[in-house]
Amino acid sequence: MSESYTTSFSVHQNPEDVFHAINDVRGWWDGEIEGTADSLGAEFTYRHGALHYSKQKVTEFVPGKKVVWLVTEADITFVTDRTEWKDTRVVFDIAEKDGKTEVTFTHEGLVPQFECYDGCSDAWGYYVKDSLPKFIAKSRSEVGS
């Protein structure tokens, strides 16, 4: 889905550290989280006040390489179709590139035709381009100390 929201970033940490950080959702997401994302088949819910609720199931879990979450439930209250996210996939592809680890994030199914596309892609931009890289760097420095 070429129109789906996608972005990428690179960090100095190794792919295994990056993989571990991605799966520690509480470390880089705001809001209320219940459940876990740290194994194949794991499920977690995310709630951000009254604006957003979603439930994700881990459908791919390849250490150091890839994580995929299927959105099984969604209630986004600021759009007409509150279930826009349902059955979309959140994909993290992890690869070594030029001595760094590159993460390519794609929310498959989050497309410009969605009413929430602008607001949701802005939120993903914050989480994936700011919060997650900072958490990866912090997590690694804590492990190394």
DRENTORKOL-3810 file (N, C-alpha, C; in nm, 4 decimals):
REM DRENTORKOL-3810
@n.u->0.0847; n.v->-0.1189; n.w->0.0000; ca.u->0.0000; ca.v->0.0000; ca.w->0.0000; c.u->0.0880; c.v->0.1235; c.w->0.0000
@n.u->0.1132; n.v->0.1749; n.w->-0.1161; ca.u->0.2086; ca.v->0.2840; ca.w->-0.1295; c.u->0.1584; c.v->0.4143; c.w->-0.0685
@n.u->0.0261; n.v->0.4309; n.w->-0.0520; ca.u->-0.0263; ca.v->0.5540; ca.w->0.0063; c.u->-0.0259; c.v->0.5512; c.w->0.1581
@n.u->-0.0031; n.v->0.4359; n.w->0.2163; ca.u->-0.0047; ca.v->0.4248; ca.w->0.3621; c.u->0.1034; c.v->0.5118; c.w->0.4239
@n.u->0.0764; n.v->0.5599; n.w->0.5447; ca.u->0.1738; ca.v->0.6443; ca.w->0.6138; c.u->0.3008; c.v->0.5642; c.w->0.6413
@n.u->0.4137; n.v->0.6213; n.w->0.6045; ca.u->0.5421; ca.v->0.5569; ca.w->0.6308; c.u->0.6476; c.v->0.6619; c.w->0.6603
@n.u->0.7436; n.v->0.6250; n.w->0.7428; ca.u->0.8558; ca.v->0.7118; ca.w->0.7757; c.u->0.9704; c.v->0.6224; c.w->0.8215
@n.u->1.0896; n.v->0.6779; n.w->0.8281; ca.u->1.2036; ca.v->0.5979; ca.w->0.8745; c.u->1.3024; c.v->0.6853; c.w->0.9499
@n.u->1.3877; n.v->0.6168; n.w->1.0270; ca.u->1.4951; ca.v->0.6843; ca.w->1.0991; c.u->1.6074; c.v->0.5845; c.w->1.1209
@n.u->1.7255; n.v->0.6370; n.w->1.1533; ca.u->1.8416; ca.v->0.5520; ca.w->1.1805; c.u->1.8987; c.v->0.5868; c.w->1.3171
@n.u->1.9516; n.v->0.4845; n.w->1.3844; ca.u->2.0153; ca.v->0.5027; ca.w->1.5144; c.u->2.1452; c.v->0.4233; c.w->1.5167
@n.u->2.2286; n.v->0.4519; n.w->1.6150; ca.u->2.3568; ca.v->0.3833; ca.w->1.6264; c.u->2.3467; c.v->0.2490; c.w->1.6978
@n.u->2.2366; n.v->0.2226; n.w->1.7661; ca.u->2.2217; ca.v->0.0972; ca.w->1.8406; c.u->2.2022; c.v->-0.0200; c.w->1.7443
@n.u->2.2296; n.v->-0.1405; n.w->1.7945; ca.u->2.2188; ca.v->-0.2581; ca.w->1.7075; c.u->2.0727; c.v->-0.2996; c.w->1.6890
@n.u->2.0442; n.v->-0.3814; n.w->1.5872; ca.u->1.9055; ca.v->-0.4203; ca.w->1.5584; c.u->1.8343; c.v->-0.4889; c.w->1.6749
@n.u->1.9063; n.v->-0.5652; n.w->1.7544; ca.u->1.8431; ca.v->-0.6334; ca.w->1.8677; c.u->1.7977; c.v->-0.5335; c.w->1.9737
@n.u->1.8791; n.v->-0.4323; n.w->2.0010; ca.u->1.8400; ca.v->-0.3285; ca.w->2.0971; c.u->1.7183; c.v->-0.2498; c.w->2.0462
@n.u->1.7185; n.v->-0.2205; n.w->1.9181; ca.u->1.6076; ca.v->-0.1481; ca.w->1.8568; c.u->1.4795; c.v->-0.2315; c.w->1.8660
@n.u->1.4890; n.v->-0.3576; n.w->1.8323; ca.u->1.3758; ca.v->-0.4495; ca.w->1.8395; c.u->1.3180; c.v->-0.4538; c.w->1.9810
@n.u->1.4056; n.v->-0.4669; n.w->2.0788; ca.u->1.3624; ca.v->-0.4718; ca.w->2.2186; c.u->1.2906; c.v->-0.3422; c.w->2.2586
@n.u->1.3429; n.v->-0.2294; n.w->2.2173; ca.u->1.2819; ca.v->-0.1004; ca.w->2.2518; c.u->1.1440; c.v->-0.0845; c.w->2.1880
@n.u->1.1303; n.v->-0.1226; n.w->2.0620; ca.u->1.0006; ca.v->-0.1126; ca.w->1.9934; c.u->0.8938; c.v->-0.1887; c.w->2.0718
@n.u->0.9301; n.v->-0.3069; n.w->2.1204; ca.u->0.8336; ca.v->-0.3933; ca.w->2.1879; c.u->0.8033; c.v->-0.3504; c.w->2.3309
@n.u->0.8766; n.v->-0.2538; n.w->2.3824; ca.u->0.8500; ca.v->-0.1980; ca.w->2.5148; c.u->0.7653; c.v->-0.0715; c.w->2.4958
@n.u->0.6413; n.v->-0.0908; n.w->2.4555; ca.u->0.5547; ca.v->0.0197; ca.w->2.4137; c.u->0.5400; c.v->0.1259; c.w->2.5223
@n.u->0.5332; n.v->0.0844; n.w->2.6479; ca.u->0.5181; ca.v->0.1816; ca.w->2.7565; c.u->0.6355; c.v->0.2789; c.w->2.7632
@n.u->0.7494; n.v->0.2402; n.w->2.7112; ca.u->0.8673; ca.v->0.3245; ca.w->2.7166; c.u->0.8636; c.v->0.4436; c.w->2.6224
@n.u->0.7840; n.v->0.4339; n.w->2.5154; ca.u->0.7864; ca.v->0.5428; ca.w->2.4180; c.u->0.6488; c.v->0.5946; c.w->2.3757
@n.u->0.5400; n.v->0.5409; n.w->2.4340; ca.u->0.4058; ca.v->0.5921; ca.w->2.4086; c.u->0.3529; c.v->0.6608; c.w->2.5323
@n.u->0.2769; n.v->0.7691; n.w->2.5134; ca.u->0.2018; ca.v->0.8320; ca.w->2.6204; c.u->0.0667; c.v->0.7605; c.w->2.6274
@n.u->-0.0083; n.v->0.7863; n.w->2.7306; ca.u->-0.1411; ca.v->0.7282; ca.w->2.7387; c.u->-0.1427; c.v->0.6018; c.w->2.8224
@n.u->-0.2584; n.v->0.5375; n.w->2.8264; ca.u->-0.2770; ca.v->0.4165; ca.w->2.9059; c.u->-0.2571; c.v->0.2929; c.w->2.8188
@n.u->-0.1730; n.v->0.2027; n.w->2.8653; ca.u->-0.1446; ca.v->0.0800; ca.w->2.7912; c.u->-0.1703; c.v->-0.0383; c.w->2.8833
@n.u->-0.2446; n.v->-0.1353; n.w->2.8321; ca.u->-0.2671; ca.v->-0.2595; ca.w->2.9060; c.u->-0.2245; c.v->-0.3744; c.w->2.8165
@n.u->-0.1596; n.v->-0.4745; n.w->2.8765; ca.u->-0.1113; ca.v->-0.5878; ca.w->2.7995; c.u->0.0334; c.v->-0.5673; c.w->2.7591
@n.u->0.0806; n.v->-0.6530; n.w->2.6694; ca.u->0.2199; ca.v->-0.6469; ca.w->2.6257; c.u->0.2301; c.v->-0.6629; c.w->2.4745
@n.u->0.3477; n.v->-0.6284; n.w->2.4233; ca.u->0.3765; ca.v->-0.6416; ca.w->2.2805; c.u->0.5062; c.v->-0.7184; c.w->2.2615
@n.u->0.5421; n.v->-0.8028; n.w->2.3590; ca.u->0.6770; ca.v->-0.8595; ca.w->2.3594; c.u->0.6868; c.v->-1.0044; c.w->2.3130
@n.u->0.5835; n.v->-1.0547; n.w->2.2437; ca.u->0.5905; ca.v->-1.1908; ca.w->2.1893; c.u->0.4838; c.v->-1.2082; c.w->2.0817
@n.u->0.5029; n.v->-1.3067; n.w->1.9967; ca.u->0.4072; ca.v->-1.3372; ca.w->1.8919; c.u->0.2735; c.v->-1.3730; c.w->1.9562
@n.u->0.1666; n.v->-1.3112; n.w->1.9092; ca.u->0.0339; ca.v->-1.3374; ca.w->1.9628; c.u->-0.0045; c.v->-1.2491; c.w->2.0802
@n.u->0.0909; n.v->-1.1748; n.w->2.1359; ca.u->0.0606; ca.v->-1.0850; ca.w->2.2480; c.u->-0.0370; c.v->-0.9777; c.w->2.2021
@n.u->-0.1162; n.v->-0.9279; n.w->2.2969; ca.u->-0.2112; ca.v->-0.8228; ca.w->2.2660; c.u->-0.1992; c.v->-0.7107; c.w->2.3681
@n.u->-0.2208; n.v->-0.5881; n.w->2.3205; ca.u->-0.2218; ca.v->-0.4747; ca.w->2.4117; c.u->-0.3227; c.v->-0.3720; c.w->2.3639
@n.u->-0.3729; n.v->-0.2945; n.w->2.4596; ca.u->-0.4635; ca.v->-0.1859; ca.w->2.4261; c.u->-0.3950; c.v->-0.0542; c.w->2.4569
@n.u->-0.4353; n.v->0.0467; n.w->2.3825; ca.u->-0.3830; ca.v->0.1820; ca.w->2.4000; c.u->-0.5024; c.v->0.2767; c.w->2.4094
@n.u->-0.4971; n.v->0.3633; n.w->2.5084; ca.u->-0.6026; ca.v->0.4632; ca.w->2.5240; c.u->-0.5363; c.v->0.5987; c.w->2.5503
@n.u->-0.5797; n.v->0.6974; n.w->2.4738; ca.u->-0.5328; ca.v->0.8345; ca.w->2.4950; c.u->-0.6560; c.v->0.9187; c.w->2.5257
@n.u->-0.6832; n.v->0.9322; n.w->2.6550; ca.u->-0.8007; ca.v->1.0064; ca.w->2.6987; c.u->-0.9264; c.v->0.9530; c.w->2.6321
@n.u->-1.0142; n.v->1.0455; n.w->2.5941; ca.u->-1.1376; ca.v->1.0064; ca.w->2.5266; c.u->-1.1218; c.v->1.0084; c.w->2.3743
@n.u->-1.0016; n.v->1.0418; n.w->2.3252; ca.u->-0.9816; ca.v->1.0585; ca.w->2.1810; c.u->-0.9534; c.v->0.9283; c.w->2.1064
@n.u->-0.8797; n.v->0.8373; n.w->2.1687; ca.u->-0.8312; ca.v->0.7210; ca.w->2.0939; c.u->-0.8276; c.v->0.5966; c.w->2.1818
@n.u->-0.8840; n.v->0.4899; n.w->2.1290; ca.u->-0.8694; ca.v->0.3567; ca.w->2.1877; c.u->-0.8383; c.v->0.2628; c.w->2.0736
@n.u->-0.7414; n.v->0.1736; n.w->2.0935; ca.u->-0.7167; ca.v->0.0690; ca.w->1.9944; c.u->-0.6592; c.v->-0.0531; c.w->2.0638
@n.u->-0.6816; n.v->-0.1681; n.w->2.0007; ca.u->-0.6264; ca.v->-0.2940; ca.w->2.0490; c.u->-0.5418; c.v->-0.3520; c.w->1.9366
@n.u->-0.4189; n.v->-0.3901; n.w->1.9712; ca.u->-0.3253; ca.v->-0.4426; ca.w->1.8744; c.u->-0.2877; c.v->-0.5863; c.w->1.9109
@n.u->-0.2675; n.v->-0.6685; n.w->1.8084; ca.u->-0.2194; ca.v->-0.8055; ca.w->1.8284; c.u->-0.0898; c.v->-0.8215; c.w->1.7496
@n.u->0.0122; n.v->-0.8767; n.w->1.8144; ca.u->0.1409; ca.v->-0.8987; ca.w->1.7480; c.u->0.1261; c.v->-1.0178; c.w->1.6540
@n.u->0.1376; n.v->-0.9921; n.w->1.5221; ca.u->0.1186; ca.v->-1.0990; ca.w->1.4235; c.u->0.2489; c.v->-1.1427; c.w->1.3567
@n.u->0.3526; n.v->-1.0623; n.w->1.3669; ca.u->0.4871; ca.v->-1.1021; ca.w->1.3226; c.u->0.5845; c.v->-1.0539; c.w->1.4285
@n.u->0.6828; n.v->-1.1382; n.w->1.4591; ca.u->0.7770; ca.v->-1.1083; ca.w->1.5667; c.u->0.9092; c.v->-1.1765; c.w->1.5322
@n.u->0.9937; n.v->-1.1058; n.w->1.4562; ca.u->1.1206; ca.v->-1.1614; ca.w->1.4101; c.u->1.2328; c.v->-1.0804; c.w->1.4750
@n.u->1.2937; n.v->-1.1338; n.w->1.5827; ca.u->1.3937; ca.v->-1.0574; ca.w->1.6581; c.u->1.5000; c.v->-0.9921; c.w->1.5694
@n.u->1.5190; n.v->-0.8618; n.w->1.5927; ca.u->1.6197; ca.v->-0.7858; ca.w->1.5202; c.u->1.5825; c.v->-0.7513; c.w->1.3775
@n.u->1.4612; n.v->-0.7912; n.w->1.3322; ca.u->1.4253; ca.v->-0.7705; ca.w->1.1915; c.u->1.2887; c.v->-0.7051; c.w->1.1685
@n.u->1.1859; n.v->-0.7540; n.w->1.2379; ca.u->1.0519; ca.v->-0.7064; ca.w->1.2029; c.u->0.9518; c.v->-0.7319; c.w->1.3153
@n.u->0.8590; n.v->-0.6361; n.w->1.3296; ca.u->0.7459; ca.v->-0.6489; ca.w->1.4206; c.u->0.6231; c.v->-0.5980; c.w->1.3451
@n.u->0.5115; n.v->-0.6723; n.w->1.3554; ca.u->0.3860; ca.v->-0.6286; ca.w->1.2949; c.u->0.2749; c.v->-0.6432; c.w->1.3971
@n.u->0.1958; n.v->-0.5355; n.w->1.4106; ca.u->0.0772; ca.v->-0.5368; ca.w->1.4964; c.u->-0.0458; c.v->-0.5221; c.w->1.4078
@n.u->-0.1440; n.v->-0.6078; n.w->1.4274; ca.u->-0.2730; ca.v->-0.5950; ca.w->1.3610; c.u->-0.3665; c.v->-0.5210; c.w->1.4559
@n.u->-0.4290; n.v->-0.4134; n.w->1.4079; ca.u->-0.5249; ca.v->-0.3399; ca.w->1.4896; c.u->-0.6578; c.v->-0.4151; c.w->1.4814
@n.u->-0.6971; n.v->-0.4756; n.w->1.5932; ca.u->-0.8174; ca.v->-0.5583; ca.w->1.5951; c.u->-0.9411; c.v->-0.4823; c.w->1.6435
@n.u->-0.9205; n.v->-0.3735; n.w->1.7158; ca.u->-1.0306; ca.v->-0.2885; ca.w->1.7609; c.u->-0.9839; c.v->-0.1442; c.w->1.7533
@n.u->-1.0780; n.v->-0.0545; n.w->1.7220; ca.u->-1.0428; ca.v->0.0873; ca.w->1.7178; c.u->-1.1650; c.v->0.1718; c.w->1.7483
@n.u->-1.1426; n.v->0.2782; n.w->1.8234; ca.u->-1.2464; ca.v->0.3769; ca.w->1.8509; c.u->-1.1775; c.v->0.5128; c.w->1.8578
@n.u->-1.1758; n.v->0.5799; n.w->1.7441; ca.u->-1.1137; ca.v->0.7116; ca.w->1.7336; c.u->-1.2281; c.v->0.8122; c.w->1.7308
@n.u->-1.2438; n.v->0.8869; n.w->1.8385; ca.u->-1.3660; ca.v->0.9640; ca.w->1.8591; c.u->-1.3732; c.v->1.0957; c.w->1.7830
@n.u->-1.2631; n.v->1.1408; n.w->1.7238; ca.u->-1.2649; ca.v->1.2711; ca.w->1.6580; c.u->-1.2893; c.v->1.2620; c.w->1.5074
@n.u->-1.3315; n.v->1.1443; n.w->1.4582; ca.u->-1.3623; ca.v->1.1268; ca.w->1.3158; c.u->-1.4997; c.v->1.0622; c.w->1.3011
@n.u->-1.5575; n.v->1.0730; n.w->1.1836; ca.u->-1.6907; ca.v->1.0190; ca.w->1.1588; c.u->-1.6910; c.v->0.8662; c.w->1.1691
@n.u->-1.5991; n.v->0.8000; n.w->1.0966; ca.u->-1.5867; ca.v->0.6538; ca.w->1.1053; c.u->-1.4872; c.v->0.6221; c.w->1.2157
@n.u->-1.5395; n.v->0.5976; n.w->1.3333; ca.u->-1.4539; ca.v->0.5799; ca.w->1.4509; c.u->-1.3704; c.v->0.4527; c.w->1.4455
@n.u->-1.3963; n.v->0.3647; n.w->1.3484; ca.u->-1.3219; ca.v->0.2376; ca.w->1.3375; c.u->-1.2210; c.v->0.2393; c.w->1.2228
@n.u->-1.1826; n.v->0.3573; n.w->1.1765; ca.u->-1.0912; ca.v->0.3673; ca.w->1.0611; c.u->-0.9669; c.v->0.2794; c.w->1.0744
@n.u->-0.9162; n.v->0.2650; n.w->1.1938; ca.u->-0.7920; ca.v->0.1886; ca.w->1.2114; c.u->-0.8131; c.v->0.0374; c.w->1.2115
@n.u->-0.9346; n.v->-0.0073; n.w->1.2347; ca.u->-0.9588; ca.v->-0.1515; ca.w->1.2472; c.u->-0.9101; c.v->-0.2254; c.w->1.1218
@n.u->-0.8396; n.v->-0.3346; n.w->1.1449; ca.u->-0.7833; ca.v->-0.4198; ca.w->1.0396; c.u->-0.6669; c.v->-0.3557; c.w->0.9638
@n.u->-0.6110; n.v->-0.2468; n.w->1.0162; ca.u->-0.4877; ca.v->-0.1929; ca.w->0.9590; c.u->-0.3696; c.v->-0.2606; c.w->1.0290
@n.u->-0.2506; n.v->-0.2467; n.w->0.9719; ca.u->-0.1314; ca.v->-0.3108; ca.w->1.0281; c.u->-0.0234; c.v->-0.2068; c.w->1.0544
@n.u->0.0387; n.v->-0.2178; n.w->1.1711; ca.u->0.1485; ca.v->-0.1300; ca.w->1.2096; c.u->0.2769; c.v->-0.2128; c.w->1.1963
@n.u->0.3661; n.v->-0.1689; n.w->1.1056; ca.u->0.4821; ca.v->-0.2503; ca.w->1.0684; c.u->0.6125; c.v->-0.1761; c.w->1.0993
@n.u->0.7026; n.v->-0.2459; n.w->1.1658; ca.u->0.8373; ca.v->-0.1957; ca.w->1.1916; c.u->0.9351; c.v->-0.2896; c.w->1.1215
@n.u->1.0037; n.v->-0.2406; n.w->1.0182; ca.u->1.1096; ca.v->-0.3164; ca.w->0.9519; c.u->1.2424; c.v->-0.2626; c.w->1.0020
@n.u->1.3289; n.v->-0.3524; n.w->1.0474; ca.u->1.4568; ca.v->-0.3158; ca.w->1.1089; c.u->1.5689; c.v->-0.3740; c.w->1.0234
@n.u->1.6670; n.v->-0.2918; n.w->0.9859; ca.u->1.7765; ca.v->-0.3405; ca.w->0.9025; c.u->1.9047; c.v->-0.2633; c.w->0.9318
@n.u->2.0175; n.v->-0.3340; n.w->0.9198; ca.u->2.1466; ca.v->-0.2660; ca.w->0.9300; c.u->2.1733; c.v->-0.1956; c.w->0.7984
@n.u->2.2210; n.v->-0.0711; n.w->0.8071; ca.u->2.2485; ca.v->0.0061; ca.w->0.6865; c.u->2.3576; c.v->0.1077; c.w->0.7168
@n.u->2.4668; n.v->0.0988; n.w->0.6475; ca.u->2.5775; ca.v->0.1933; ca.w->0.6612; c.u->2.6251; c.v->0.2080; c.w->0.8059
@n.u->2.6366; n.v->0.0960; n.w->0.8762; ca.u->2.6876; ca.v->0.0963; ca.w->1.0127; c.u->2.5872; c.v->0.1420; c.w->1.1179
@n.u->2.4649; n.v->0.1632; n.w->1.0785; ca.u->2.3587; ca.v->0.2030; ca.w->1.1713; c.u->2.2433; c.v->0.1047; c.w->1.1582
@n.u->2.1440; n.v->0.1238; n.w->1.2420; ca.u->2.0212; ca.v->0.0454; ca.w->1.2295; c.u->1.9119; c.v->0.1378; c.w->1.1797
@n.u->1.8514; n.v->0.0986; n.w->1.0690; ca.u->1.7437; ca.v->0.1772; ca.w->1.0105; c.u->1.6095; c.v->0.1116; c.w->1.0446
@n.u->1.5157; n.v->0.1923; n.w->1.0883; ca.u->1.3803; ca.v->0.1466; ca.w->1.1162; c.u->1.2882; c.v->0.2124; c.w->1.0139
@n.u->1.2167; n.v->0.1298; n.w->0.9405; ca.u->1.1141; ca.v->0.1806; ca.w->0.8504; c.u->0.9791; c.v->0.1456; c.w->0.9120
@n.u->0.9023; n.v->0.2488; n.w->0.9413; ca.u->0.7721; ca.v->0.2344; ca.w->1.0038; c.u->0.6647; c.v->0.2580; c.w->0.8985
@n.u->0.5684; n.v->0.1674; n.w->0.8917; ca.u->0.4556; ca.v->0.1857; ca.w->0.8011; c.u->0.3274; c.v->0.1487; c.w->0.8740
@n.u->0.2297; n.v->0.2362; n.w->0.8678; ca.u->0.0962; ca.v->0.2020; ca.w->0.9169; c.u->0.0151; c.v->0.1674; c.w->0.7930
@n.u->0.0148; n.v->0.0386; n.w->0.7580; ca.u->-0.0541; ca.v->-0.0085; ca.w->0.6373; c.u->-0.2045; c.v->0.0082; c.w->0.6550
@n.u->-0.2635; n.v->0.0842; n.w->0.5667; ca.u->-0.4067; ca.v->0.1110; ca.w->0.5739; c.u->-0.4389; c.v->0.2505; c.w->0.6251
@n.u->-0.3424; n.v->0.3171; n.w->0.6869; ca.u->-0.3620; ca.v->0.4578; ca.w->0.7248; c.u->-0.3275; c.v->0.5398; c.w->0.6002
@n.u->-0.4314; n.v->0.5746; n.w->0.5251; ca.u->-0.4142; ca.v->0.6377; ca.w->0.3942; c.u->-0.4733; c.v->0.7784; c.w->0.3941
@n.u->-0.4309; n.v->0.8638; n.w->0.2996; ca.u->-0.4791; ca.v->1.0018; ca.w->0.2965; c.u->-0.6317; c.v->1.0148; c.w->0.2879
@n.u->-0.6999; n.v->0.9131; n.w->0.2397; ca.u->-0.8458; ca.v->0.9191; ca.w->0.2305; c.u->-0.9117; c.v->0.9120; c.w->0.3695
@n.u->-0.8388; n.v->0.8650; n.w->0.4703; ca.u->-0.8928; ca.v->0.8568; ca.w->0.6061; c.u->-0.9067; c.v->0.9970; c.w->0.6638
@n.u->-1.0163; n.v->1.0197; n.w->0.7338; ca.u->-1.0390; ca.v->1.1479; ca.w->0.7988; c.u->-0.9308; c.v->1.1771; c.w->0.9031
@n.u->-0.8818; n.v->1.0730; n.w->0.9688; ca.u->-0.7813; ca.v->1.0941; ca.w->1.0740; c.u->-0.6380; c.v->1.0970; c.w->1.0201
@n.u->-0.6189; n.v->1.0873; n.w->0.8889; ca.u->-0.4829; ca.v->1.0745; ca.w->0.8350; c.u->-0.3885; c.v->1.1848; c.w->0.8838
@n.u->-0.4290; n.v->1.3112; n.w->0.8724; ca.u->-0.3387; ca.v->1.4203; ca.w->0.9107; c.u->-0.3048; c.v->1.4146; c.w->1.0601
@n.u->-0.4065; n.v->1.4086; n.w->1.1439; ca.u->-0.3828; ca.v->1.4050; ca.w->1.2878; c.u->-0.3093; c.v->1.2797; c.w->1.3314
@n.u->-0.3467; n.v->1.1657; n.w->1.2737; ca.u->-0.2833; ca.v->1.0392; ca.w->1.3126; c.u->-0.1390; c.v->1.0310; c.w->1.2623
@n.u->-0.1147; n.v->1.0798; n.w->1.1413; ca.u->0.0226; ca.v->1.0761; ca.w->1.0915; c.u->0.1112; c.v->1.1740; c.w->1.1679
@n.u->0.0542; n.v->1.2864; n.w->1.2123; ca.u->0.1307; ca.v->1.3781; ca.w->1.2976; c.u->0.1680; c.v->1.3093; c.w->1.4291
@n.u->0.0730; n.v->1.2366; n.w->1.4872; ca.u->0.1007; ca.v->1.1654; ca.w->1.6124; c.u->0.2065; c.v->1.0574; c.w->1.5910
@n.u->0.1928; n.v->0.9788; n.w->1.4841; ca.u->0.2954; ca.v->0.8781; ca.w->1.4547; c.u->0.4306; c.v->0.9456; c.w->1.4327
@n.u->0.4316; n.v->1.0598; n.w->1.3647; ca.u->0.5573; ca.v->1.1318; ca.w->1.3426; c.u->0.6267; c.v->1.1622; c.w->1.4738
@n.u->0.5504; n.v->1.2067; n.w->1.5724; ca.u->0.6086; ca.v->1.2324; ca.w->1.7037; c.u->0.6611; c.v->1.1030; c.w->1.7660
@n.u->0.5776; n.v->1.0014; n.w->1.7716; ca.u->0.6175; ca.v->0.8775; ca.w->1.8392; c.u->0.7358; c.v->0.8086; c.w->1.7698
@n.u->0.7303; n.v->0.8024; n.w->1.6378; ca.u->0.8307; ca.v->0.7250; ca.w->1.5644; c.u->0.9579; c.v->0.8045; c.w->1.5349
@n.u->0.9469; n.v->0.9333; n.w->1.5135; ca.u->1.0657; ca.v->1.0113; ca.w->1.4773; c.u->1.1298; c.v->1.0812; c.w->1.5971
@n.u->1.0594; n.v->1.0887; n.w->1.7090; ca.u->1.1103; ca.v->1.1602; ca.w->1.8252; c.u->1.1160; c.v->1.0687; c.w->1.9479
@n.u->1.0017; n.v->1.0232; n.w->1.9936; ca.u->0.9946; ca.v->0.9468; ca.w->2.1176; c.u->1.0695; c.v->0.8129; c.w->2.1095
@n.u->1.0459; n.v->0.7358; n.w->2.0037; ca.u->1.1112; ca.v->0.6047; ca.w->1.9924; c.u->1.2633; c.v->0.6155; c.w->1.9805
@n.u->1.3195; n.v->0.6989; n.w->1.8922; ca.u->1.4659; ca.v->0.7083; ca.w->1.8871; c.u->1.5283; c.v->0.7515; c.w->2.0206
@n.u->1.4627; n.v->0.8445; n.w->2.0896; ca.u->1.5133; ca.v->0.8865; ca.w->2.2216; c.u->1.5098; c.v->0.7705; c.w->2.3200
@n.u->1.4008; n.v->0.6922; n.w->2.3174; ca.u->1.3883; ca.v->0.5775; ca.w->2.4073; c.u->1.4931; c.v->0.4716; c.w->2.3750
@n.u->1.5190; n.v->0.4485; n.w->2.2471; ca.u->1.6216; ca.v->0.3511; ca.w->2.2067; c.u->1.7570; c.v->0.3937; c.w->2.2623
@n.u->1.7925; n.v->0.5198; n.w->2.2447; ca.u->1.9223; ca.v->0.5700; ca.w->2.2944; c.u->1.9302; c.v->0.5605; c.w->2.4473
@n.u->1.8231; n.v->0.5971; n.w->2.5145; ca.u->1.8202; ca.v->0.5935; ca.w->2.6621; c.u->1.8279; c.v->0.4495; c.w->2.7116
@n.u->1.7511; n.v->0.3602; n.w->2.6498; ca.u->1.7502; ca.v->0.2196; ca.w->2.6912; c.u->1.8883; c.v->0.1590; c.w->2.6784
@n.u->1.9538; n.v->0.1876; n.w->2.5712; ca.u->2.0874; ca.v->0.1307; ca.w->2.5474; c.u->2.1878; c.v->0.1849; c.w->2.6461
@n.u->2.1778; n.v->0.3161; n.w->2.6773; ca.u->2.2751; ca.v->0.3732; ca.w->2.7713; c.u->2.2546; c.v->0.3162; c.w->2.9117
@n.u->2.1289; n.v->0.2851; n.w->2.9480; ca.u->2.1022; ca.v->0.2258; ca.w->3.0790; c.u->2.1557; c.v->0.0834; c.w->3.0869
@n.u->2.1443; n.v->0.0092; n.w->2.9753; ca.u->2.1949; ca.v->-0.1275; ca.w->2.9703; c.u->2.3469; c.v->-0.1278; c.w->2.9843
@n.u->2.4098; n.v->-0.0280; n.w->2.9192; ca.u->2.5551; ca.v->-0.0241; ca.w->2.9183; c.u->2.6168; c.v->0.0282; c.w->3.0462
@n.u->2.5375; n.v->0.0871; n.w->3.1352; ca.u->2.5963; ca.v->0.1468; ca.w->3.2552; c.u->2.5999; c.v->0.0524; c.w->3.3733
END
